């Protein structure tokens, strides 16, 4: 196939790209997970839009959370502002994507924070099923 023959096909693909864009809806809150790399402690926190919570030296504020309007279980996007009590400037301020946490990760020597999902009214996320190994361990303790 000649390279010039690909030009019309490429033009059609580029023209169709805006039609493939998803519509996002704003959520009233979001669920985040944090990790203290020093102690190995983890935890989840549910925050409303504009709310903040402290964990160790960090104060995490959820500025916004949005999700694909046609699929609430799909990729959540949250705008976070994360402060460290030992620093004057935020250690993170920006958008994090649930499906690609490394794309816009917080760079902190001790803590990690990432987005799990948005809180969507009327939608209950599926619960994680326990694996047989974890059930046996729990029974043996």
PAZAPA-4460 file (N, C-alpha, C; in steps of 0.05 Angstrom, whole numbers, plus 32768, in hexadecimal, padded with zeros to 4 digits):
% residues 141
    n_x    n_y    n_z   ca_x   ca_y   ca_z    c_x    c_y    c_z   seq   type   mol
   8011   7FE8   8000   8000   8000   8000   8012   8019   8000     1      X     A
   800B   802C   7FF0   801A   8045   7FEE   8015   8057   8006     2      X     A
   8029   8065   8010   8026   8077   8027   8010   808C   8023     3      X     A
   800D   8095   800A   7FF9   80AA   8005   7FDD   809E   8008     4      X     A
   7FD9   8084   8004   7FBF   8078   8007   7FB6   8078   8024     5      X     A
   7FC9   8079   8036   7FC3   8079   8053   7FB9   8094   805D     6      X     A
   7FBE   80AA   804E   7FB7   80C5   8057   7F99   80C8   805B     7      X     A
   7F88   80BF   8048   7F6B   80C2   804D   7F61   80B2   8065     8      X     A
   7F6C   809A   8069   7F64   808A   8080   7F6C   8097   809A     9      X     A
   7F84   80A2   809A   7F8E   80B0   80B2   7F7D   80C8   80B8    10      X     A
   7F75   80D7   80A4   7F65   80EF   80A7   7F49   80E7   80B3    11      X     A
   7F3E   80D1   80AA   7F24   80C8   80B5   7F27   80C0   80D2    12      X     A
   7F3C   80B3   80DA   7F41   80AB   80F6   7F44   80C4   8107    13      X     A
   7F53   80D7   80FE   7F57   80F0   810E   7F3D   8100   8110    14      X     A
   7F2D   8100   80FC   7F13   810E   80FD   7F00   8101   8110    15      X     A
   7F01   80E6   8113   7EEF   80D8   8124   7EF8   80D9   8141    16      X     A
   7F10   80E1   8147   7F1A   80E1   8162   7F09   80F1   8176    17      X     A
   7F00   810A   816F   7EF0   8118   8182   7ED5   810A   8189    18      X     A
   7ECB   80FB   8176   7EB2   80ED   817A   7EB6   80D6   818F    19      X     A
   7ECE   80CD   8191   7ED4   80B7   81A4   7ED9   80C1   81C1    20      X     A
   7EDA   80DB   81C4   7EE0   80E6   81DF   7EC9   80E0   81F1    21      X     A
   7ECF   80DA   820A   7EBB   80D3   821E   7EB1   80EC   822C    22      X     A
   7E98   80EB   8234   7E8C   8100   8245   7E91   80F7   8262    23      X     A
   7E9A   810A   8272   7EA0   8104   828E   7E8C   8112   82A0    24      X     A
   7E85   8105   82B6   7E73   8111   82CA   7E82   8116   82E3    25      X     A
   7E7B   812B   82F1   7E87   8132   830B   7E7B   8122   8321    26      X     A
   7E8B   8117   8332   7E82   8108   8349   7E83   8119   8362    27      X     A
   7E72   8113   8376   7E74   8122   838F   7E8B   811A   83A1    28      X     A
   7E99   8105   839A   7EB0   80FC   83AB   7EC0   80E7   839D    29      X     A
   7ED4   80DE   83AB   7EE6   80C9   83A0   7EF2   80B8   83B6    30      X     A
   7EFD   80A2   83AE   7F0A   808F   83C1   7F28   808E   83B9    31      X     A
   7F39   8093   83CC   7F56   8093   83C8   7F63   807E   83D9    32      X     A
   7F7A   8076   83D1   7F8A   8063   83E2   7FA5   8070   83E7    33      X     A
   7FAF   806C   83FF   7FCA   8077   8406   7FDB   8060   8410    34      X     A
   7FF5   8064   840E   8009   8051   8417   801F   8060   8425    35      X     A
   8026   8057   843D   803E   8061   844B   8054   804D   8445    36      X     A
   8067   8055   8434   807C   8042   842B   808F   803A   8441    37      X     A
   8090   804A   8456   80A2   8044   846D   8096   802E   847F    38      X     A
   807D   8031   8485   8070   801D   8498   8061   8007   8489    39      X     A
   805B   800B   8470   804C   7FF8   8461   802E   7FFA   8465    40      X     A
   8026   800E   8475   8009   8013   847A   7FFB   801D   8462    41      X     A
   7FE3   8013   845D   7FD2   801E   8447   7FB6   8023   8452    42      X     A
   7FA7   8033   8443   7F8C   8038   844B   7F7D   8045   8434    43      X     A
   7F63   8043   8435   7F52   8050   8421   7F44   8067   842F    44      X     A
   7F3E   807C   8420   7F2F   8093   842B   7F1B   809C   8416    45      X     A
   7F03   80A2   8420   7EEE   80AC   840E   7EEB   80CA   8415    46      X     A
   7EEF   80DB   8401   7EED   80F7   8405   7ED8   8103   83F3    47      X     A
   7EC9   8117   83FE   7EB7   8127   83EE   7EC7   813C   83DF    48      X     A
   7EBB   8146   83C9   7EC9   815C   83BA   7ECE   8173   83CD    49      X     A
   7EE7   817C   83CE   7EEF   8192   83DF   7EF8   818A   83FB    50      X     A
   7EF4   8171   8402   7EFB   8168   841D   7F18   815F   841D    51      X     A
   7F24   8161   8435   7F40   8157   8438   7F41   8145   8451    52      X     A
   7F56   8134   8451   7F5B   8122   8467   7F79   8120   846B    53      X     A
   7F81   811B   8484   7F9D   8119   848A   7FA5   80FC   8490    54      X     A
   7FBC   80F5   8488   7FC7   80DB   848E   7FE5   80DF   8491    55      X     A
   7FEF   80DA   84A9   800C   80DF   84AE   8012   80FC   84A9    56      X     A
   8026   8102   8499   802E   811E   8492   801D   8129   847B    57      X     A
   800D   8119   846E   7FFF   8122   8456   7FE3   812C   845D    58      X     A
   7FDB   8141   844E   7FBF   8149   844D   7FB7   8148   8430    59      X     A
   7FA3   8137   842B   7F9A   8132   8410   7F7F   813F   840C    60      X     A
   7F7D   8150   83F7   7F63   815D   83F1   7F5A   8154   83D6    61      X     A
   7F40   814C   83D4   7F34   8144   83BB   7F27   815E   83AF    62      X     A
   7F32   8168   839A   7F27   8180   838D   7F10   8179   837A    63      X     A
   7F12   8163   836C   7EFD   815A   8359   7F01   813D   8353    64      X     A
   7EEC   8130   834B   7EED   8114   8342   7ED9   8111   832B    65      X     A
   7EE2   8105   8315   7ED0   8102   82FE   7ED4   80E6   82F3    66      X     A
   7EBF   80DD   82E4   7EBE   80C1   82DA   7EAF   80C2   82C0    67      X     A
   7EB4   80AD   82AF   7EA5   80AC   8295   7E87   80A9   829B    68      X     A
   7E77   80BB   8290   7E5A   80BC   8295   7E4C   80A3   828F    69      X     A
   7E55   8095   827A   7E47   807D   8272   7E51   8063   8280    70      X     A
   7E66   8066   8291   7E70   804E   829F   7E7E   8057   82B9    71      X     A
   7E6F   8059   82CF   7E7A   8062   82E8   7E90   8050   82F3    72      X     A
   7E91   8037   82EA   7EA6   8025   82F4   7EC1   8029   82E5    73      X     A
   7EC0   8038   82D0   7ED8   803C   82C1   7EEB   8051   82CE    74      X     A
   7EFE   805A   82BF   7F14   806A   82C9   7F0C   8084   82D7    75      X     A
   7F12   8085   82F1   7F0D   809E   8300   7F25   80B0   82FD    76      X     A
   7F1F   80CA   82FE   7F34   80DF   82FC   7F2F   80F2   8313    77      X     A
   7F43   80F6   8324   7F40   8107   833B   7F55   811D   833B    78      X     A
   7F4D   8135   8342   7F60   814B   8346   7F66   814C   8364    79      X     A
   7F7F   8149   836C   7F87   8149   8388   7F9B   815E   838D    80      X     A
   7F9A   8168   83A6   7FAF   8179   83B1   7FB9   816C   83CA    81      X     A
   7FD3   8165   83CA   7FDF   8156   83E0   7FF5   8168   83ED    82      X     A
   7FF1   816C   8407   8005   817C   8416   8014   816A   842A    83      X     A
   802D   8171   842E   803E   8163   8442   8043   8178   8457    84      X     A
   803F   8171   8471   8042   8185   8486   805E   818F   8489    85      X     A
   8072   8182   847D   808D   818B   847F   8095   819E   8468    86      X     A
   8083   81A3   8455   8088   81B4   843E   8074   81CA   843B    87      X     A
   807C   81E0   842F   8069   81F6   842B   8058   81F3   8412    88      X     A
   8063   81E7   83FE   8055   81E4   83E4   8048   81C8   83E3    89      X     A
   8033   81C5   83D3   8027   81AA   83D0   803C   8196   83C4    90      X     A
   803B   817D   83CD   804C   8169   83C2   803F   815D   83A8    91      X     A
   8025   8163   83A5   8017   815B   838D   7FFE   816D   838A    92      X     A
   7FFA   8176   8371   7FE1   8184   836A   7FDC   817F   834D    93      X     A
   7FC7   816F   8348   7FC1   8168   832C   7FAE   8151   832A    94      X     A
   7FAA   8148   8311   7F97   8132   830C   7FA5   8117   830E    95      X     A
   7F98   8104   831A   7FA2   80E8   831B   7F8C   80D7   830E    96      X     A
   7F96   80C3   82FF   7F84   80B1   82F1   7F84   8095   82FF    97      X     A
   7F6D   808A   8305   7F6C   8071   8313   7F78   805A   8302    98      X     A
   7F75   805B   82E8   7F7F   8046   82D7   7F9D   8048   82D1    99      X     A
   7FA8   8060   82D5   7FC5   8064   82D0   7FD1   8075   82E6   100      X     A
   7FD4   8069   82FE   7FDE   807A   8314   7FFA   8084   8310   101      X     A
   800B   8076   8300   8026   807F   82FC   8028   8096   82E8   102      X     A
   8012   809B   82D9   8012   80B0   82C5   8016   80CB   82D1   103      X     A
   8009   80CF   82E8   800B   80E9   82F6   800D   80E2   8314   104      X     A
   8024   80D7   831B   8027   80CD   8337   8033   80E2   8349   105      X     A
   802D   80E0   8363   8038   80F1   8377   8054   80E7   837D   106      X     A
   8067   80F9   837C   8083   80F2   8381   808A   80F9   839E   107      X     A
   8089   80E6   83B0   808E   80EB   83CC   809F   80D4   83D6   108      X     A
   80B3   80D9   83E6   80C5   80C3   83F0   80B7   80B0   8403   109      X     A
   80A2   80B8   8411   8096   80A7   8425   807A   809D   841E   110      X     A
   806A   80AE   8410   804E   80A8   840C   8047   80A5   83EF   111      X     A
   8033   8094   83E9   8026   8092   83CF   8009   8097   83D4   112      X     A
   7FFC   80A3   83C0   7FDF   80A8   83C0   7FD6   80A2   83A4   113      X     A
   7FBF   8094   83A1   7FB4   8090   8387   7F96   808E   8389   114      X     A
   7F89   8092   8372   7F6C   8092   836F   7F62   8076   836A   115      X     A
   7F4D   806E   8379   7F40   8055   8373   7F27   8058   8362   116      X     A
   7F15   806B   836A   7EFC   806F   835B   7EEF   8088   8365   117      X     A
   7EDB   8091   8355   7ECA   80A7   835E   7EB2   809B   836D   118      X     A
   7EA6   80AB   837E   7E8E   80A4   838C   7E77   80AD   837A   119      X     A
   7E67   809A   8370   7E52   80A1   835D   7E37   809A   836A   120      X     A
   7E25   80AE   836E   7E0B   80A9   837B   7DFC   8094   836B   121      X     A
   7DF1   8080   837A   7DE1   806B   836E   7DF1   8055   8362   122      X     A
   7E0C   8056   8364   7E1C   8040   8358   7E2D   8034   836E   123      X     A
   7E2B   8019   8371   7E3B   800B   8384   7E50   7FFB   8375   124      X     A
   7E69   8000   837A   7E7E   7FF1   836C   7E7D   7FD3   8374   125      X     A
   7E85   7FC2   8362   7E86   7FA5   836A   7E9B   7FA1   837F   126      X     A
   7E94   7F91   8393   7EA7   7F8B   83A8   7EBC   7F77   839F   127      X     A
   7ED4   7F7A   83A8   7EE9   7F67   83A1   7EE4   7F4C   83AF   128      X     A
   7EE6   7F37   83A0   7EE2   7F1D   83AB   7EFB   7F13   83B9   129      X     A
   7EF7   7F04   83CF   7F0E   7EF9   83DD   7F19   7EE1   83CE   130      X     A
   7F33   7EDE   83CD   7F3F   7EC7   83C1   7F3F   7EB0   83D5   131      X     A
   7F3F   7E97   83CC   7F3F   7E80   83DF   7F57   7E81   83F2   132      X     A
   7F6E   7E8A   83E9   7F86   7E8B   83FA   7F82   7E9F   8411   133      X     A
   7F76   7EB6   840C   7F72   7ECA   8421   7F5D   7EC1   8435   134      X     A
   7F49   7EB1   842C   7F35   7EA7   843E   7F41   7E92   8451   135      X     A
   7F52   7E80   8446   7F5E   7E6C   8456   7F71   7E78   846B   136      X     A
   7F7F   7E8D   8464   7F91   7E9A   8476   7F82   7EA7   848D   137      X     A
   7F6B   7EB3   8486   7F5B   7EC1   849A   7F4F   7EAC   84AE   138      X     A
   7F47   7E95   84A4   7F3C   7E81   84B5   7F50   7E74   84C8   139      X     A
   7F69   7E72   84BE   7F7F   7E66   84CE   7F8A   7E78   84E4   140      X     A
   7F83   7E91   84E4   7F8E   7EA4   84F8   7F7E   7EA3   8511   141      X     A
***
